[in-house]
């Protein structure tokens, strides 16, 4: 069970890190075909796209990354609590 918890922890941390990097990169005028931008979009889109269908934009502000980070942290903590029996 410990290996499974560790895997989910690493997966959540990598996704959170990628979402933060994506938010920071959005502040810079990078070309969409930049390899880093393409990689970050490929990693984060499966998480962000479903949330964007549910969460409306607040003017020009997209709060989807913040919601995604909170949900990933919540998923990890619930998963960890479920497997530890508490």
VMD Tcl script that builds the backbone (N, CA, C; Angstrom):
set m [mol new atoms 258]
animate dup $m
set s [atomselect $m all]
$s set {name element resname resid chain x y z} {
  {N N UNK 1 A 0.821 -1.204 0.000}
  {CA C UNK 1 A 0.000 0.000 0.000}
  {C C UNK 1 A 0.859 1.260 0.000}
  {N N UNK 2 A 1.994 1.210 0.648}
  {CA C UNK 2 A 2.853 2.381 0.736}
  {C C UNK 2 A 3.328 2.820 -0.645}
  {N N UNK 3 A 3.631 1.875 -1.522}
  {CA C UNK 3 A 4.083 2.212 -2.870}
  {C C UNK 3 A 2.964 2.911 -3.634}
  {N N UNK 4 A 1.731 2.461 -3.463}
  {CA C UNK 4 A 0.596 3.074 -4.134}
  {C C UNK 4 A 0.380 4.504 -3.642}
  {N N UNK 5 A 0.468 4.713 -2.343}
  {CA C UNK 5 A 0.335 6.058 -1.778}
  {C C UNK 5 A 1.460 6.950 -2.295}
  {N N UNK 6 A 2.661 6.434 -2.344}
  {CA C UNK 6 A 3.802 7.201 -2.845}
  {C C UNK 6 A 3.589 7.566 -4.321}
  {N N UNK 7 A 3.099 6.626 -5.122}
  {CA C UNK 7 A 2.844 6.901 -6.525}
  {C C UNK 7 A 1.806 8.004 -6.699}
  {N N UNK 8 A 0.704 7.922 -5.969}
  {CA C UNK 8 A -0.347 8.937 -6.065}
  {C C UNK 8 A 0.188 10.282 -5.585}
  {N N UNK 9 A 1.009 10.274 -4.552}
  {CA C UNK 9 A 1.618 11.508 -4.055}
  {C C UNK 9 A 2.488 12.143 -5.127}
  {N N UNK 10 A 3.354 11.353 -5.754}
  {CA C UNK 10 A 4.246 11.887 -6.792}
  {C C UNK 10 A 3.432 12.389 -7.988}
  {N N UNK 11 A 2.427 11.632 -8.389}
  {CA C UNK 11 A 1.583 12.041 -9.510}
  {C C UNK 11 A 0.896 13.381 -9.225}
  {N N UNK 12 A 0.328 13.518 -8.043}
  {CA C UNK 12 A -0.341 14.768 -7.678}
  {C C UNK 12 A 0.651 15.927 -7.623}
  {N N UNK 13 A 1.825 15.698 -7.051}
  {CA C UNK 13 A 2.842 16.759 -6.947}
  {C C UNK 13 A 3.326 17.204 -8.327}
  {N N UNK 14 A 3.526 16.249 -9.231}
  {CA C UNK 14 A 3.971 16.590 -10.593}
  {C C UNK 14 A 2.890 17.408 -11.303}
  {N N UNK 15 A 1.637 17.000 -11.160}
  {CA C UNK 15 A 0.548 17.750 -11.785}
  {C C UNK 15 A 0.416 19.151 -11.202}
  {N N UNK 16 A 0.537 19.278 -9.901}
  {CA C UNK 16 A 0.463 20.598 -9.260}
  {C C UNK 16 A 1.606 21.478 -9.748}
  {N N UNK 17 A 2.811 20.924 -9.797}
  {CA C UNK 17 A 3.971 21.668 -10.278}
  {C C UNK 17 A 3.758 22.110 -11.731}
  {N N UNK 18 A 3.249 21.222 -12.573}
  {CA C UNK 18 A 3.010 21.552 -13.975}
  {C C UNK 18 A 1.948 22.644 -14.118}
  {N N UNK 19 A 0.915 22.605 -13.295}
  {CA C UNK 19 A -0.130 23.631 -13.342}
  {C C UNK 19 A 0.444 24.982 -12.928}
  {N N UNK 20 A 1.282 24.999 -11.910}
  {CA C UNK 20 A 1.911 26.249 -11.482}
  {C C UNK 20 A 2.823 26.793 -12.580}
  {N N UNK 21 A 3.620 25.922 -13.195}
  {CA C UNK 21 A 4.493 26.340 -14.292}
  {C C UNK 21 A 3.654 26.892 -15.445}
  {N N UNK 22 A 2.543 26.246 -15.749}
  {CA C UNK 22 A 1.670 26.724 -16.830}
  {C C UNK 22 A 1.132 28.114 -16.524}
  {N N UNK 23 A 0.727 28.329 -15.277}
  {CA C UNK 23 A 0.215 29.648 -14.905}
  {C C UNK 23 A 1.310 30.707 -15.036}
  {N N UNK 24 A 2.510 30.390 -14.611}
  {CA C UNK 24 A 3.619 31.352 -14.718}
  {C C UNK 24 A 3.965 31.611 -16.184}
  {N N UNK 25 A 4.001 30.561 -16.995}
  {CA C UNK 25 A 4.321 30.733 -18.414}
  {C C UNK 25 A 3.278 31.572 -19.144}
  {N N UNK 26 A 2.052 31.580 -18.639}
  {CA C UNK 26 A 1.001 32.361 -19.300}
  {C C UNK 26 A 1.257 33.863 -19.194}
  {N N UNK 27 A 2.145 34.273 -18.300}
  {CA C UNK 27 A 2.463 35.692 -18.145}
  {C C UNK 27 A 3.460 36.182 -19.191}
  {N N UNK 28 A 4.079 35.256 -19.919}
  {CA C UNK 28 A 5.120 35.602 -20.877}
  {C C UNK 28 A 4.641 35.339 -22.298}
  {N N UNK 29 A 5.077 36.171 -23.233}
  {CA C UNK 29 A 4.643 35.987 -24.628}
  {C C UNK 29 A 5.445 34.888 -25.334}
  {N N UNK 30 A 5.158 33.650 -25.001}
  {CA C UNK 30 A 5.840 32.514 -25.622}
  {C C UNK 30 A 5.029 32.008 -26.806}
  {N N UNK 31 A 5.733 31.510 -27.786}
  {CA C UNK 31 A 5.059 30.939 -28.949}
  {C C UNK 31 A 4.364 29.629 -28.546}
  {N N UNK 32 A 3.182 29.373 -29.088}
  {CA C UNK 32 A 2.469 28.146 -28.725}
  {C C UNK 32 A 3.178 26.866 -29.175}
  {N N UNK 33 A 4.105 26.978 -30.131}
  {CA C UNK 33 A 4.823 25.788 -30.578}
  {C C UNK 33 A 6.140 25.580 -29.835}
  {N N UNK 34 A 6.378 26.390 -28.805}
  {CA C UNK 34 A 7.557 26.219 -27.954}
  {C C UNK 34 A 7.473 24.835 -27.291}
  {N N UNK 35 A 8.539 24.035 -27.336}
  {CA C UNK 35 A 8.476 22.669 -26.778}
  {C C UNK 35 A 8.072 22.615 -25.301}
  {N N UNK 36 A 8.512 23.573 -24.505}
  {CA C UNK 36 A 8.136 23.583 -23.091}
  {C C UNK 36 A 6.640 23.848 -22.943}
  {N N UNK 37 A 6.138 24.798 -23.705}
  {CA C UNK 37 A 4.707 25.124 -23.650}
  {C C UNK 37 A 3.878 23.924 -24.094}
  {N N UNK 38 A 4.298 23.266 -25.158}
  {CA C UNK 38 A 3.579 22.092 -25.662}
  {C C UNK 38 A 3.550 20.988 -24.605}
  {N N UNK 39 A 4.695 20.717 -23.985}
  {CA C UNK 39 A 4.776 19.675 -22.951}
  {C C UNK 39 A 3.870 19.992 -21.760}
  {N N UNK 40 A 3.953 21.217 -21.268}
  {CA C UNK 40 A 3.138 21.607 -20.110}
  {C C UNK 40 A 1.647 21.514 -20.450}
  {N N UNK 41 A 1.266 21.924 -21.651}
  {CA C UNK 41 A -0.142 21.840 -22.047}
  {C C UNK 41 A -0.595 20.387 -22.153}
  {N N UNK 42 A 0.252 19.520 -22.691}
  {CA C UNK 42 A -0.113 18.106 -22.805}
  {C C UNK 42 A -0.296 17.461 -21.437}
  {N N UNK 43 A 0.486 17.879 -20.465}
  {CA C UNK 43 A 0.400 17.300 -19.118}
  {C C UNK 43 A -0.810 17.842 -18.353}
  {N N UNK 44 A -1.111 19.131 -18.520}
  {CA C UNK 44 A -2.144 19.756 -17.693}
  {C C UNK 44 A -3.546 19.752 -18.298}
  {N N UNK 45 A -3.659 19.670 -19.604}
  {CA C UNK 45 A -4.985 19.724 -20.237}
  {C C UNK 45 A -5.949 18.642 -19.758}
  {N N UNK 46 A -5.503 17.385 -19.561}
  {CA C UNK 46 A -6.461 16.380 -19.066}
  {C C UNK 46 A -7.056 16.718 -17.698}
  {N N UNK 47 A -6.377 17.538 -16.926}
  {CA C UNK 47 A -6.895 17.945 -15.619}
  {C C UNK 47 A -7.738 19.210 -15.748}
  {N N UNK 48 A -7.270 20.172 -16.521}
  {CA C UNK 48 A -7.921 21.480 -16.573}
  {C C UNK 48 A -9.164 21.525 -17.469}
  {N N UNK 49 A -9.160 20.804 -18.567}
  {CA C UNK 49 A -10.284 20.881 -19.510}
  {C C UNK 49 A -11.623 20.483 -18.890}
  {N N UNK 50 A -11.709 19.360 -18.167}
  {CA C UNK 50 A -13.015 19.033 -17.548}
  {C C UNK 50 A -13.463 20.082 -16.535}
  {N N UNK 51 A -12.518 20.661 -15.820}
  {CA C UNK 51 A -12.883 21.681 -14.839}
  {C C UNK 51 A -13.372 22.954 -15.512}
  {N N UNK 52 A -12.808 23.285 -16.666}
  {CA C UNK 52 A -13.233 24.493 -17.391}
  {C C UNK 52 A -14.674 24.372 -17.885}
  {N N UNK 53 A -15.137 23.161 -18.093}
  {CA C UNK 53 A -16.534 22.966 -18.499}
  {C C UNK 53 A -17.492 23.271 -17.360}
  {N N UNK 54 A -17.005 23.132 -16.125}
  {CA C UNK 54 A -17.851 23.306 -14.943}
  {C C UNK 54 A -17.701 24.700 -14.339}
  {N N UNK 55 A -16.467 25.187 -14.269}
  {CA C UNK 55 A -16.162 26.444 -13.579}
  {C C UNK 55 A -16.165 27.592 -14.584}
  {N N UNK 56 A -17.034 28.569 -14.381}
  {CA C UNK 56 A -17.046 29.709 -15.311}
  {C C UNK 56 A -15.855 30.646 -15.063}
  {N N UNK 57 A -15.453 31.340 -16.120}
  {CA C UNK 57 A -14.376 32.330 -15.979}
  {C C UNK 57 A -14.902 33.520 -15.198}
  {N N UNK 58 A -14.018 34.151 -14.466}
  {CA C UNK 58 A -14.364 35.356 -13.717}
  {C C UNK 58 A -13.764 36.544 -14.474}
  {N N UNK 59 A -14.451 36.981 -15.515}
  {CA C UNK 59 A -13.914 38.043 -16.363}
  {C C UNK 59 A -12.737 37.496 -17.156}
  {N N UNK 60 A -11.578 38.125 -16.987}
  {CA C UNK 60 A -10.376 37.656 -17.694}
  {C C UNK 60 A -9.558 36.700 -16.840}
  {N N UNK 61 A -10.015 36.446 -15.628}
  {CA C UNK 61 A -9.271 35.587 -14.701}
  {C C UNK 61 A -9.790 34.154 -14.796}
  {N N UNK 62 A -8.855 33.229 -14.993}
  {CA C UNK 62 A -9.186 31.803 -15.038}
  {C C UNK 62 A -8.766 31.189 -13.698}
  {N N UNK 63 A -9.743 30.837 -12.872}
  {CA C UNK 63 A -9.426 30.272 -11.557}
  {C C UNK 63 A -9.321 28.750 -11.588}
  {N N UNK 64 A -9.470 28.171 -12.783}
  {CA C UNK 64 A -9.411 26.720 -12.918}
  {C C UNK 64 A -8.114 26.124 -12.363}
  {N N UNK 65 A -6.935 26.722 -12.609}
  {CA C UNK 65 A -5.720 26.135 -12.039}
  {C C UNK 65 A -5.736 26.080 -10.504}
  {N N UNK 66 A -6.287 27.093 -9.877}
  {CA C UNK 66 A -6.353 27.101 -8.405}
  {C C UNK 66 A -7.266 25.983 -7.922}
  {N N UNK 67 A -8.422 25.849 -8.561}
  {CA C UNK 67 A -9.365 24.786 -8.201}
  {C C UNK 67 A -8.729 23.415 -8.429}
  {N N UNK 68 A -8.005 23.263 -9.530}
  {CA C UNK 68 A -7.352 21.986 -9.838}
  {C C UNK 68 A -6.323 21.633 -8.770}
  {N N UNK 69 A -5.536 22.606 -8.342}
  {CA C UNK 69 A -4.523 22.352 -7.306}
  {C C UNK 69 A -5.193 21.923 -6.002}
  {N N UNK 70 A -6.249 22.611 -5.620}
  {CA C UNK 70 A -6.968 22.258 -4.391}
  {C C UNK 70 A -7.560 20.855 -4.505}
  {N N UNK 71 A -8.154 20.533 -5.653}
  {CA C UNK 71 A -8.743 19.203 -5.840}
  {C C UNK 71 A -7.685 18.099 -5.837}
  {N N UNK 72 A -6.544 18.348 -6.468}
  {CA C UNK 72 A -5.473 17.343 -6.465}
  {C C UNK 72 A -4.968 17.086 -5.046}
  {N N UNK 73 A -4.817 18.142 -4.281}
  {CA C UNK 73 A -4.383 17.979 -2.884}
  {C C UNK 73 A -5.438 17.216 -2.083}
  {N N UNK 74 A -6.702 17.550 -2.298}
  {CA C UNK 74 A -7.792 16.870 -1.599}
  {C C UNK 74 A -7.853 15.394 -1.986}
  {N N UNK 75 A -7.706 15.103 -3.260}
  {CA C UNK 75 A -7.717 13.717 -3.724}
  {C C UNK 75 A -6.594 12.928 -3.063}
  {N N UNK 76 A -5.409 13.500 -3.033}
  {CA C UNK 76 A -4.290 12.794 -2.410}
  {C C UNK 76 A -4.558 12.538 -0.931}
  {N N UNK 77 A -5.011 13.550 -0.223}
  {CA C UNK 77 A -5.241 13.381 1.226}
  {C C UNK 77 A -6.346 12.368 1.507}
  {N N UNK 78 A -7.413 12.390 0.720}
  {CA C UNK 78 A -8.483 11.405 0.904}
  {C C UNK 78 A -7.995 9.998 0.581}
  {N N UNK 79 A -7.217 9.869 -0.488}
  {CA C UNK 79 A -6.660 8.579 -0.870}
  {C C UNK 79 A -5.753 8.040 0.223}
  {N N UNK 80 A -4.915 8.904 0.760}
  {CA C UNK 80 A -3.992 8.516 1.834}
  {C C UNK 80 A -4.783 8.096 3.086}
  {N N UNK 81 A -5.800 8.865 3.445}
  {CA C UNK 81 A -6.604 8.523 4.624}
  {C C UNK 81 A -7.358 7.216 4.412}
  {N N UNK 82 A -7.889 7.012 3.222}
  {CA C UNK 82 A -8.624 5.783 2.919}
  {C C UNK 82 A -7.722 4.550 3.061}
  {N N UNK 83 A -6.502 4.633 2.507}
  {CA C UNK 83 A -5.607 3.481 2.568}
  {C C UNK 83 A -5.006 3.249 3.963}
  {N N UNK 84 A -4.910 4.327 4.737}
  {CA C UNK 84 A -4.351 4.145 6.082}
  {C C UNK 84 A -5.438 3.738 7.074}
  {N N UNK 85 A -6.703 3.758 6.625}
  {CA C UNK 85 A -7.789 3.308 7.480}
  {C C UNK 85 A -8.284 4.376 8.427}
  {N N UNK 86 A -7.901 5.606 8.199}
  {CA C UNK 86 A -8.316 6.637 9.137}
  {C C UNK 86 A -8.801 7.800 8.444}
}
mol reanalyze $m
mol bondsrecalc $m
mol representation Tube
mol addrep $m
